[in-house]
Amino acid sequence: MRSCAPTVPAAPRRRAPPPAEPRRLAETGEPLRLYVCGGDGTVHEAACGIAGFSNASMTCIPAGTGNDLLRNFGADAARFQDAENLWDGPAFPLDLIDCNGRLCLTIACNGIDARVADSVRRFSHLPLLQGRGSYLASVAVNFLFRGIGQHWRVSLDGAEEEGDFALEEEGHFALFSMCTGRYYGGGSCPVPEARMDDGVLHTVLVRAVGRVTFARLFGAYSAGQYRRLPAGLIRVETPREVRIQADTPFITCLDGECFSSRKVTMRLSEKRLNFFGPKGCSPNATAVPVPGSPRRHAGRANPV
């Protein structure tokens, strides 16, 4: 691999690097280009380490199972597999999501899909449930035995912790997703017009329904066809901040990394991460035009 900065470490493939190590390298103030070999979890850990450091940037050489981050680059995703395409690629800033102080690159989600992601990790340790088996077991357990929805209070666009919010909804909800990127869960695409560098968060809130109805409609949600869903079932907004509260713990999933809490606050963390890739690539390559607005071309990412 060619060197184009004083420090060009590669994160280990088998295990996600702790954020402390990338952060330690970034804190030196020296120019840093980090080549991360792994999947979305590994990329997530490295990004959390260098986010906010203007001297540090990173890229990904895919070696995971999902690689949802690179799906955003469309046909150029395959070019990330060859380090020769990366060594002199320009860096460009990406928006992140801040969730209770944790960071997310693509999509933060709550609800049944977050529970499925959390259970996959648990089931994958069982000898008979490797790979797709752990996913199918997780879907079965969460869909058949744990119910679809949970009672939440959802507040959008809060200026302060205890301040007024522009919109509040309370009830039983199946899932919530906040998107800077377009893909999660191995290819689901809830908001195809989401862009990773435009300072806009797209959120999708889906009310709880019966199992049969949910199974029938989830395909449209997963394929980015949320406009086909009944208006009373789904709400799509572009807030800068969202707060979700519940009386019982619920799962939040950030780039596949899960945690449990009774309250989360998610907000935009604009232009927080410097990322680089093959020359001419764009993190918005697969984005579709925003409905009701002039057509926007994905174009090339703007270098920092």
N, C-alpha and C positions, 0 to 999 in steps of 0.2 A: 504494500500500500504506500502510495506516495505521501510525503509529508508536506503540508502547506501551512503549518502553524507550529510554534514551538512545542506544543503539546497536542498529540493526536492519539489519545488512548482509545481502546475499543472495549466496550462493556462485555463481560463474559456472557456466552450464549445460554448456558444452562440455568443460570440463576439471575434474577433481576438485581442490578447493582443497587445498594442502599443509596438514597439521595445524598447522604453525607459525603460520599466519595466524589461524585461530580461537583457538589457544592464546594468541597475543599479545593478542587482544581480551579473552579471559577473564581473563588475568593482571592487567588493569587494576583488577579488583575492581568495576567498574561493572556494573549489571544489563545482561545481554546476552540478546537473543532472536534466534537465528540462523535465517534462512529459507534452506534449501538447495534449490536448483533442480537436479534431476538424478535419477539412478538410485541403485541400491544402492552402487555404488563411490564416488560423490560423497558420499553420506550417511555411509559408512564413514569417509572421510577427515575430514570435519567432526567426527564424533562422537569420533574419536581425539584431536582437538584440544581439545575442551571437557570431556571426561570427567573427573569428579572435582572440577569447579568448581561450588560451590553457587550462584554468582551467574549461571551461564550455562545456557541451555536452547536447544533447537533443534527444528525441525520440517522436514518435507519437502514440497516441491511437486513431484510426480512428473514427470520428463522423461526417464526411462531406458527400457530395454527390458524389464527384469524386474520392478523395483519390488516385490521379495519382502517387504521390510519392511512395506509398507503393506497387503499381503494379510492380515496379522494383525489388521487393524482391520475386516475383513469389509465390510459394506455402506457403512460410513463412509469406506472408502478413497477413494471417488469425491469426497468432500467436500474432500479435501486439494488437489484441483486448483484450487480457488478460494481465493485468499489472503484474501478477505473472511471465510472461515470460520475463519481461523487467528489473526487479529491479536489477539484477546482470549481465546484458548483457555487453560485452566489447564495448568500444567506438572505432570508426574508422573514419578517415578523409574523407570528401567528397569535390570534386571540386565544385565551384560555378561559375556563370556567373556574371560579373560586367557590368551593363548597365547604363551609365551616373551616376555612383555612387550608383545605386540601385542593389540589389543582387537577384539572381534567383537560385533555387535549381535544376530544371530539364530542362525546355525548355523555351527559350525566343523566341517570334514570333512577326512578323509584317505582315501586309496585311489583307486579307479578313478573315482569321481565328481569328486574333486578334480583328478585328472589330466585328465579331460575339460574341466573349467572352465579349467585352465591352457592346454590345447591350443587351445581356442576363441579365446582371446586371441591366440595365435600365428598361427592360421590366418586370423583376421579381417583381417590386414594384406594378404592376398593378393587381387588384384583379382577373381578368379573365385570367391572364397569369402567373400562378404559375407552378413551376417545368418544365416539358418538354414543356409546352405551351410557356414559355418565350424563350426557345431555338429554337423552330420551327418558332416563330415570328421573331426572330433575323436572322435566316438563310434566311427567305423569304425577309425581308427588304434589307439585304446586298447583297443577290444574285440577286434579281430581279430589285431593284431600285437604287442601288448605284454603280453598275458595279463591275467588277472583279479586275482590276488592277489600279495601280497608278505609276506615273513617279518618279523613284528613280535614284540616283547615288550611287552605291554600291562599296565600296573599301575594299579590304581584306589585312590583314597583314601590317598594318601601324605601323611604329616604333615611329612616333611622330605625333602630331596634324596636322602639316602642312607638314609632311615628305612624301616621296615617298611610294607608295603602290605597292605590287607585282601584284595585279590584280584589275582592275577597270571595271565595267560594268555600262552602263547607258541605261535606257529604261523603258518600262512598265512591272511591275512585279506584280504577283498575291499574292505571299507570300514569306516570308523568315523565317526560323527557325534555331536557334542555340541550339544544344543539348549537355547536359552532361548526362541527363537521357533519357529515351526512350518513356515516355508517357505524353500526355497532352490532354486537351479537352475531358476528359471522356474516354480515352483509345486509341486515335490516336497515332500511333507509326511511326514517319517519318524515323528514323534511328535506326533499331533494333540492330546494333552493337555498339551503343554508350555506354560508361561505365562511371560510376559516380566518379571514383577515379584514372583514368589513365593519367590525364593531357592533354587530347585530346578533342578539341571541334569539333563536326561534324556540318556542316552547309549545309542547303538545300535552294537554290534559284530557284524559279519557275517563269517563264515568264507568263505574262498575255495572256490568250486565250479567245475565245468566251465562252459563258455560257454553251452551250451544250458540248463542248470539255472539259471544266473544270469539269463539273458534271460527265462526263464519266471517267476522269482520277483521280479524287480526291480519289476514293476508293483505288486505288493502292498506292497513296501517304500515305494515312491514315493507311494502313496496312503494311507499311514498305517495299513496293515493288517498291521503286523508280527506280530500274534498269529496270523496265518494261516501264518507261516513255520515250518518244522520247528524244534523246540526245540534240537536239536543244532547248528543253523546260526547262530542269532542269540542274542545276549545283550543284554538291556535293563536298565540300572541307573540309579541316581540318586546318583552320587558327587559329592563337592565338588572332587575333583582327579583327573586322569588323566595318566599319562605313557606315551608311546609311543616305543620305541627300535627302530632297525633298523641293520643293517650297511651298507646302501646308502641313499642319499638317497630320501626320499619327499616327495610334495607335500602341503602343508596349504593349505586354502582357507578364508579368513575373509571372509564377505560378498562372495564373488566375487574377492577379492584373494588371490593365491597366492604361496607361497614354498617353497623346498626345504630340507630339513634331515635329519639322522639321528636327531634327538631333539626331541620337543616335550613340554612340560608345560602342561596346560590346567586352569584352575581358575575357580571362581566369583568374579566381581567384583561384589558385591551393591550394588544401588541406585547405580550409578556414573554414570549419564547422566540428565539431566533432559530430558524430551521434552514437547512440547505439540502439540495437535491441535484439531480442532473440538470444541466443547462437547458433553459426553456421550459422547465416543468412548472405546473401550477397546482396548488392545493384545491383549486376550484374547478378543475378540469371537467368534473362530472356534474357540476351545479347547473340547475335549470333556471331560466329567468324567473324573477319574482313576479307572482301574479299581479296584474294591474299596473305594472311599471314598465318603462322602456326596456327593451331587451338589453341585457348586459352580457358581454362576452367574458368567458373565463380568463382568457389572456394569460400573460406571464405574471408570476408573482413579482411584486416590487422589492428589489433588494434593499437591505439595510445599509 
